[in-house]
Each structure stands twice: as structure tokens, then as C-alpha cells.
Amino acid sequence: MPHWSVYTGRDEPHDGIDDLPAPPPWRAFDGGPALPPPHDGDDATAVSPDRVHRAKSYVATEESVRLVNAALCLRRPLLVTGPPGTGKSSLAYAVARELRLGPVLRWNITSRSSLADGLYQYDPLSRLYAAREGRDERGDVEDHLRLGPLGTALLPYDRPRALLVDEIDKSDLDLPNDLLNVLEEGQYEIPELVRAARHSGDGGAEVLADGTDTPVAVHRGRVRCRAFPFVVLTSNGEREFPPAFLRRCVRLKLRRPDRDQLTHIVRAHLDTPGGDADRLITRFLERASGGELATDQLLNALYLTGVAGLDAQSRDDLAEQLMPYLSATADGDGF
């Protein structure tokens, strides 16, 4: 019998995603033909060493493991909320690494982000200029179109892709509702390719996917997923979301780590932290109780005080400067 708990939260990449139970009948998708994952390596979670490090050193809680598995099994997005520095974005990289889902597709949200930005980008001006200069003899639309991170995640991959929609609470009021239909149906259309398909024989087109220069086939301008992607939506809790949006998400609220969790996090990131580790963790916890602090501030302080060759007073002064309270508008999730 397939088991629904495929994510363990441990630093051991495996192929357990293949043992995931069949989706609920109302969350089954049939896009195709199936595409293989873009890369199957253990560290194929990102294109930068920083993100690979995040994936390897992430310390999961029992609650996060349980709700990640629920989102995977139910084929639903995971909405992760919590203070800065609690590892909201790192969770996506950790799951993608353990379950070998390929490089994480990342969509960084701003107040100007729209659904179209996440699905695909089309540049009609470049097509016009190419035609004028005689560089676009075929006049193919797909040569001037590229899929975005959301659009790429919904391609008919044989295994789910991991998509991080970072800081969705920074979006305008319409974006969560705009996402509803796409995430519910697991499909979308590219109008430019739908129109072009009327004038082509087979209606096929090849477009570039996000994060790669390898074209993928799109038939008659329609994309439908085969394996629903593992979607992580992060929020710092700066706004409320529509009830209809919340109903369609599995919700995980991360809390500020306690001493034991901080100790595990420090060891995961720094391996053998310096002798000041216990003292700085204590100071961090004391200061965090009076205001916002992010875990990466503690890690920065521990790293520098361990390599800078400073005396005790200088280390204390440096740690003090590296662990200031965060303002209410501070950005970033840290680790």
C-alpha cells in the first residue's frame, strides 16, 4: 500500500514521491504527454549554493512534516505563515531536495505582481522588431514567449515540481483570488498560442520554460498539469486572505524556534559553532521576547564572532550590532 507520509524532514534524499497514493478523485489531473523532471540529482533544488545550503540545513518540526505530507497527498497548496527568519521559504527547498523534485521554481511577489507574470511573459515588441529587421522569417509567436514559474510548474511533469510563491501577502488584493481558478483546475491557456494554433497544421508550439533554455511542447496553447506541483505560498502575516483562497490551502503556521530548535539550527548551519554559541543563543532568546528578531541574525553573529579573532568584549559588541530588532517593514525570511 502506498503511504501518504513521504516527506520525513531528514537530510536523506529519496524517491518516496513515487510511492505517494493516488490523488483524491477531485484532485486528479491528466495533462500529457508526461515530461520527466528536469534533473534528478540530490542537490538539484536550486541554481545557487546558498539555496542548496538552505535545503541541506533546514530543521523540520513534526508539525511541518505532517502538513507538508498532507499538502502533497491532497494535491493542495501549502500556505506557510510566521515571523521573518522562521524558515518559511527554506521549507520548499528542503522538501524539493529530499523528494528529488528538481530545481525549485521561485516567484517573488511584489505589489505589482499579476497572475500573468507567474504564467508566462510575451514580448510583442521584440517580435515586431525581429520581423522588421528580417530576423523572424517564420513569425512564430513562441520565439518571443517564455513560461513563468507558475506556468512551468503546471507543465505535465511525471513528478510534481516545487514552486515557491514568496511573500504573497505583498501582492495586490486581486492576486490570491486570481490564483484560485488556476490552482484549482491545474491548467491555463496562453491566448497568443491559442490564436496562432488556428493557422497552424497541428497546433503545436515549443516554448522556453522558466529556469531553462530547453523548449517544451505546448499543444494548441493549453497547459494542464499531470502531477500537481508542490506549491508553497509564504506570508509574513501582513494581511488577511479571502476565505475561498484559505479553504483551498493547507495552512502551516511556523513559530519562533525555542532553545532546542535554535541549537539544532545552529549546528546544521555551522557544524561546530564557537564557544560563544550557548551564550549568544541565550541573548538572542532574551531579545526576541521583546521584539522581532530573525534566526539569520543569530547565525551571522555566531559566524563572525567565530572567525574574526576578536576579544570577548569586541565579540559582544559585534553580536549586539548584528542582532538589532527588525522593523515592522523588514523584508526577507533568512533561514
N, C-alpha and C positions, 0 to 999 in steps of 0.2 A: 504493500500500500504506500503510495506517495505520502510524504509527511509535510505538513504545512510550514513547519518551523525550519526553514532552510538557512536563514541568517543566524550566526552564532555570536557575532561580535568579537571573535578571536582573530588573531593575526595568522590565519591559515587559509589562503585562497583555495577554493574547491569548486566543483561542478554541480553543487547541490541544486542550483536553479533548474537543472534538467529534471529534478525529482518533484518539482512544485506540482501540487494537484491541479487538475483541470479547473478552469475558472468557473465561477457561478454562471448559469445559463444566460443571465442578463449582462454579463461582462465578458462574453466570448467574442473574439474578433477573428476575421478570416481574410485579412489582406494578403496579397501574394502577387507573384511567387515569392517564396521566403528568401530573405537576404541573410547571409552569415554575419556574425558580429565582425566589426572592423579589425579587431585584434583580440587575441585570446591569452595574452601574457599576464602574469601575476601582477605586474606593475603598470598595466595599461589603463590606469584610471585617469590620467591627465597627461598633458604635454609638458608640464614643468616639474622639476624636482620638488618644489615647495608642495605641490598638491599630492605627489606620491608620498612625501613625508607625512602629510596630514592623514592620508589613508592608513599608513602603517602604524601610526602612533595614536590613533583615535581610541579612546577608552569608552566602551559602550556600557550603559546601565541595563539592568534587567528589563525595565520598562521600555527603553528604546528598542531593545532586541525584540520584545514581544510585539510592539506596534509596527515595527518595520515588517515583520513577518505577516502581520495582519494586512498591511497595505499590499504586500506582494501577492498574498493569497487572494484577496478580494479584487485585485487589479484596480486599486483606488489611489489617488494622490495622497501623499503624507504631508500634512501641514505641521511644520515644526516651529514652535514659538518659544521665546525665552530671552533672557537678558543677553547683551553682547558678550562674546567670549565663552559661551557655554557649548560651542561645537556644533551649531546648527548646520552650517554648510559642510563641515568636515564629515558629517554623517553620510552624506551622499557619496563621498569619495571612499569611505570605509566600506560601505555596502558594495559599491561597484568593484572594489578590489577583491573582497572576499568571494563574491559570486561571479567574478570574471565577466563583467558586463561591458567591458571595453572602456574607452575614454569617456569621462563624464562630459555631457553636453551642458554648458552653462549659459544661462540667460540672466544677465544682471539688469534688474528693473530700475527704471528711473521714473520721474513724474511724467515723462513724455512717451513712455513705452506703450505700444499698442499691440493688439493681437497679431496684426500683420507683421510686425517686426520679428516676432517669435517664429512665425510660419515660414516666411520667405522674403527676400528682397529682390525687387525687379527694377532695373535701371533703364527706362525707355530712352533717356538721352544718349547713353553710350551706344544703344542700338542705332539711333538716328545718326550719330556722328560716324559710326562704322559704315553705315550704308552710304553716306555722303562721300566718304573717303575711299569707297570701293573695297573695304576690308571685310564686308559682310555680304558676300555674294548670295548666300542661301537665305539670309534674312531670318534665321532661326531665333525664335524668342528665347529658347533655353540657354543660348550662349550669353545672355545678359541677365540671367536669373540664378539665384543661389538660395538654397533652403536655409532657414534659420535653425536655432537649436530645438525649438518645439517641433517644427516641421520635419527635422531629421529624426527626432525621437519617435515619430509616428510612422516612419517607414516600416514596411513589413519585414522586420528582422526576425530571425528564428528564435533569438533570445531577446529579452527586454533590454533596451538601452536605459541608462541612468541619466535623468535630466534634473538639473538643479535650477530652480527658478528662485533667484536670490533676492530677498528683501521685497517681497510682493506688496508689503504694506506701504511702500513708497510710490506705488502706482497711482494713477488717477482712479476715480470712483468706478469707472466703467470696466476696467480690465478684468477683475475677478468674475463679473457676470459674463463678459465676452469669452472667457476661458471655459465657461460651463459646458457649452454645446460641444466644443472640440474635445474636451477631456471625457465627456460622457459618451460621445459617439466614436471616439478614436479615429476620426477621419476629418479631412478637409479638402477643399478644391483650390486650384490655382487658376483663377479666371483667365489669365493670359494664355495658359496652355489649353484650357477648355476651348477657347475661341480658335486657337491655332489648330486644334485637332480636327475641326470641321473641314479644314482644307488639306489635311494630310491623309495618306492612304490608311495607315494602321493606327494613327492617333498616338503613337509612341514618341517620347522625348527623353533625353538624357540631361539631367541637371546635376550641379555640384551640391553635395551635402555639406553641412556645417563641419568645420574642422578637418576637411579632407579635400584633395584635388581629384578624387576618383568619382566619376559621374555615376549616378544611379538612375535606373529606368523609372519613369512615371507614365502611366497609361491614361491617355485622354484627360490629363490634368487632374486626376483624382488620386489621393493618397489615403490608404487605410492601413492601420497597424495590424500586425499578426499576433505579436506578443505585446501586451500593453506595457508601456515603459514604466520604470520605477521613477516616479515624479516626486521630488522633494521641493516643497514650497516653504521658504523660510520667512519669518516675520519677527520683528523686534517688539511687536505689540503696540505699534503707534496708532493703530486704527482698528475699527471693527469691520468684519466682513459680512456680506449678505447671508442670511440663513440658508438659502438654496445652495450657496457655494460651500458653506461649512458642512451641510448634510452629505455632500459628495466627497468629503475628505476624511481620512483617518487622522486624528489630531493627537500630536505629541507635544507636551509642554516640558521643556528642559528647565531644570532648576540649577541654581548656582551650586557647584560641587562642594561637598564637605571636605574635611581634612583627609580622610582616607582616599577619596576620589582624586583630590588635588595631588596627593603623594603619588598615586598611580600615574596621573597625567604627567607629572614632572619626570618621573622615571622613564616613561615611554618616550618623551621628547629628548631628554638629556642623558639618558642611560645611567651615568654616575654623577649626579649633581654634587656640587661642592658642599662643604661642611656647613654653610650658611642656610641650607635648604629648609631645615625644620624651623629655624628662626624666621626666615622670610615668609614661609607659609603661614606661620602664626600671625605675623604682622599683616599679611595680605587679608587673612580672615577677619582680623580686628577692624581693618579699614573698610573692608567690603560690607561689614554690618552697618556702616554709617553712610554709604553711598555706592554708586556704581563703579565697579572695577571689572576688568576683563582678564581672563586667565592668561592671555598672551602677555599682559603687563608683568605678571609674576615670572613667566618664562624668560622674558627679556632681562629682568633684573637678575635672575639666577644665572643666566648665561654670562652676562657681562661681569658680574662680581666674581665669577669663577675663573675668567680668563684674563682679567685686566691687571692682576698683580697689585691690588690696592691694599692699603692697611685697613683695619677694621672700621675706623671712623669714615674713611673715604668710601668704603663699600656701603656703609649705612646711608651716607649722603646720596650716593648714586642710586641706591634702591629707592630712596624717598622720591627722587626726581623721576624715576621710571614707573612709579605706581601712583600717579595722580588720579583723582576722581575723574570719571568720564562725564562730559556734559550731556545734557538731555538730547543733544543733536549729534552725538558722536556716531561715526559710521564704523562698520566692519565687525566681523564676527570673530576675528582672531582664530584661535584653535578650539 
